[in-house]
Amino acid sequence: VLIEASHYDGVRVGETLPPPARAILDHLKVWDKFYRLSPREVFGTSAAWGSTSPADNDFFYMPANTGWHLERNSFDAMLAGAARERGATLILGASLDGVEQNGNGWRLALSTGATLCARFIVDATGAAVFGRRFGARFECLDRLIGIVRFFEASGDDSRLLVEAFEHGWWYTAGLPEGKRIVACVTDADLVQPLKLAQIDEWERTLASVPLVASRLQQCKPNGALVIRSTASRRLEPVAGENWLAVGDSASRFDPLSSQGILKAMRGGIFASYAISSRLLRDDDSDLRRYRRYVSEEFKSYCEVRTKYYREEQRWPTSEFWLRRHKEAQKAQNAFV
């Protein structure tokens, strides 16, 4: 049973699939369904990071040389539909109201009034709603937050563009159906002093980052500002007896990595091995292996995060960048 709180409507942020995603979509046998969504092909990224001049990272020389930007509601609905086609019951517009252990399994009360019994629970809520009810806690590296706005755009460059500024960084990407996303990424406690949640100040600050602002020529805003937490964090423990967390519930990467969707799909595959071993053979060894996998993956991510944030040294007195350099140093020894 797959329980989904929404009807795949509303605003969802997270739109980038890097080139290695093709192999996972093929493995899941959903590539054709994905391609029918008409995702926008991307052949590289650009970043003004540590310098005012952007550095390009072209995918041409990679074994898989095409990435994609997608419409997230359609993508998530496609994956849920594929699960339903393969035997899962899909329940939309429902959330978890209560849960209790029931022998060797679980008894769940849903917001719809329905009650379900399950042998195993997968927490894919993003916020670890289930895991945190049973003692799991997030270990956080930062307080990063994204302040996002969507635009109606022309058929301009689709590549992801990142541009650092004094209090964080901005990114923009061309999406399918003539849309564009623009986001300011900073720390949650800096948003109010900088007034970045106010549309006038957000726009004024955007005008001060010339590369991102240049991509918005002749673009019209489409909707209000959307604020989402993007803090780097890992759930501990990530699995218990007859449950585990996946995706952002297990760990969350800085959006600078562009790895969120890819990580979630890859982690879901490894989780399925652990669940199969537990249910079919009463074997917990793959659950232990899954815990190690999430921990080691997050440690590797921290090392890369350290490297990239150290490269930006233009604002040595900025609170945001001072924190990043200190946190980057701590991250080398964290989450071992």
Backbone hydrogen bonds, N-H to C=O, Kabsch-Sander energy under -0.5 kcal/mol:
donor,donor_aa,acceptor,acceptor_aa,energy
2,L,89,T,-3.4
3,I,1,V,-0.6
4,E,2,L,-0.6
4,E,91,I,-2.9
12,R,10,G,-0.5
17,L,68,W,-3.0
21,A,18,P,-2.2
22,R,19,P,-1.8
23,A,20,P,-0.7
24,I,20,P,-0.9
25,L,21,A,-2.6
26,D,22,R,-2.3
27,H,23,A,-2.2
28,L,24,I,-2.3
29,K,26,D,-1.3
30,V,25,L,-2.6
31,W,25,L,-0.8
34,F,30,V,-2.7
35,Y,31,W,-2.8
36,R,32,D,-1.7
37,L,34,F,-1.5
38,S,35,Y,-1.7
40,R,69,H,-2.9
41,E,39,P,-0.6
42,V,67,G,-2.6
45,T,57,N,-1.9
46,S,160,L,-2.6
47,A,55,A,-1.8
48,A,162,V,-3.0
49,W,47,A,-1.1
55,A,47,A,-2.6
57,N,45,T,-3.2
58,D,56,D,-0.5
59,F,43,F,-2.4
61,Y,58,D,-0.5
62,M,59,F,-2.0
65,N,63,P,-0.6
67,G,42,V,-3.3
68,W,17,L,-2.7
69,H,40,R,-2.4
70,L,15,E,-2.1
72,R,70,L,-0.7
75,F,71,E,-2.0
76,D,72,R,-2.8
77,A,73,N,-2.4
78,M,74,S,-2.0
79,L,75,F,-2.0
80,A,76,D,-2.2
81,G,77,A,-2.5
82,A,78,M,-2.1
83,A,79,L,-1.9
84,R,80,A,-2.1
85,E,81,G,-2.3
86,R,82,A,-1.1
87,G,84,R,-1.8
88,A,83,A,-2.3
90,L,88,A,-0.6
91,I,2,L,-2.8
91,I,89,T,-0.6
92,L,90,L,-0.6
93,G,4,E,-0.7
93,G,6,S,-1.8
94,A,4,E,-2.0
97,D,95,S,-0.6
97,D,109,A,-3.0
98,G,109,A,-1.8
100,E,107,R,-2.0
102,N,105,G,-2.3
105,G,102,N,-1.8
106,W,118,A,-2.9
107,R,100,E,-2.8
108,L,116,L,-3.3
109,A,98,G,-3.2
110,L,108,L,-0.5
110,L,114,A,-2.8
111,S,95,S,-2.4
113,G,110,L,-1.9
116,L,108,L,-2.5
118,A,106,W,-2.3
121,I,242,N,-1.8
123,D,121,I,-0.6
123,D,244,L,-2.9
124,A,122,V,-1.0
132,R,128,A,-2.5
133,R,129,V,-0.6
133,R,130,F,-1.0
134,F,130,F,-0.7
134,F,131,G,-1.1
135,G,132,R,-1.0
136,A,131,G,-2.0
137,R,236,E,-2.1
139,E,234,R,-2.9
140,C,138,F,-0.6
141,L,232,S,-3.0
142,D,232,S,-0.8
145,I,186,T,-3.0
146,G,228,R,-3.3
147,I,184,C,-2.8
148,V,146,G,-0.6
148,V,226,V,-3.7
149,R,182,V,-2.6
151,F,180,R,-2.8
152,E,220,K,-3.4
153,A,151,F,-0.6
153,A,178,G,-3.7
156,D,154,S,-2.1
160,L,44,G,-0.8
161,L,172,T,-2.6
162,V,46,S,-2.3
163,E,170,W,-2.5
164,A,48,A,-2.2
165,F,168,G,-2.6
168,G,165,F,-1.6
169,W,185,V,-2.2
170,W,163,E,-2.8
171,Y,183,A,-2.1
172,T,161,L,-1.9
173,A,181,I,-1.7
174,G,158,S,-0.9
175,L,179,K,-3.4
178,G,175,L,-0.5
179,K,175,L,-0.7
179,K,176,P,-0.9
180,R,151,F,-2.3
181,I,173,A,-2.2
182,V,149,R,-2.2
183,A,171,Y,-2.6
184,C,147,I,-2.3
185,V,169,W,-3.3
185,V,183,A,-0.5
186,T,145,I,-2.2
186,T,184,C,-0.5
188,A,143,R,-2.6
190,L,187,D,-1.6
191,V,187,D,-0.7
191,V,188,A,-0.9
192,Q,188,A,-0.5
194,L,190,L,-2.0
195,K,191,V,-0.8
195,K,192,Q,-0.8
196,L,191,V,-1.8
198,Q,195,K,-1.5
202,W,198,Q,-2.7
203,E,199,I,-2.4
204,R,200,D,-2.1
205,T,201,E,-2.7
206,L,202,W,-2.3
207,A,203,E,-2.0
208,S,204,R,-0.6
208,S,205,T,-1.1
209,V,206,L,-1.7
213,A,209,V,-2.4
214,S,210,P,-1.8
215,R,211,L,-0.8
215,R,212,V,-1.1
216,L,213,A,-1.5
217,Q,214,S,-1.0
219,C,216,L,-2.2
220,K,152,E,-2.0
222,N,150,F,-3.1
226,V,148,V,-2.9
228,R,146,G,-2.5
230,T,144,L,-2.2
231,A,144,L,-0.6
233,R,252,R,-1.4
234,R,139,E,-1.8
235,L,250,A,-2.8
236,E,137,R,-2.4
240,G,243,W,-2.2
242,N,240,G,-0.7
243,W,240,G,-1.2
244,L,121,I,-1.8
245,A,238,V,-2.4
246,V,123,D,-2.2
249,S,246,V,-1.5
250,A,247,G,-1.0
251,S,247,G,-2.2
252,R,233,R,-2.8
257,S,254,D,-2.3
258,S,255,P,-1.2
263,K,259,Q,-3.2
264,A,260,G,-2.0
265,M,261,I,-2.3
266,R,262,L,-2.5
267,G,263,K,-2.8
268,G,264,A,-2.1
269,I,265,M,-1.7
270,F,266,R,-1.9
271,A,267,G,-2.5
272,S,268,G,-1.8
273,Y,269,I,-1.2
274,A,270,F,-1.6
275,I,271,A,-2.6
276,S,272,S,-2.4
277,S,273,Y,-2.2
278,R,274,A,-1.9
279,L,275,I,-2.7
280,L,276,S,-2.8
281,R,276,S,-0.5
281,R,277,S,-1.5
282,D,278,R,-0.7
283,D,277,S,-2.1
284,D,282,D,-0.5
288,R,284,D,-2.0
289,R,285,S,-2.0
290,Y,286,D,-2.3
291,R,287,L,-2.0
292,R,288,R,-2.0
293,Y,289,R,-2.5
294,V,290,Y,-2.4
295,S,291,R,-2.1
296,E,292,R,-3.0
297,E,293,Y,-2.6
298,F,294,V,-2.1
299,K,295,S,-2.1
300,S,296,E,-2.3
301,Y,297,E,-2.1
302,C,298,F,-2.4
303,E,299,K,-1.7
304,V,300,S,-1.8
305,R,301,Y,-2.9
306,T,302,C,-2.5
307,K,303,E,-1.7
308,Y,304,V,-2.2
309,Y,305,R,-2.4
310,R,306,T,-1.7
311,E,307,K,-0.7
311,E,308,Y,-0.8
312,E,309,Y,-0.9
313,Q,311,E,-0.8
318,S,315,W,-1.4
322,L,318,S,-2.6
323,R,319,E,-2.3
324,R,320,F,-2.0
325,H,321,W,-2.2
326,K,322,L,-2.1
327,E,323,R,-3.7
328,A,324,R,-2.7
329,Q,325,H,-1.3
330,K,326,K,-2.1
331,A,327,E,-2.5
332,Q,328,A,-0.7
332,Q,329,Q,-0.8
333,N,330,K,-1.6
334,A,331,A,-0.7
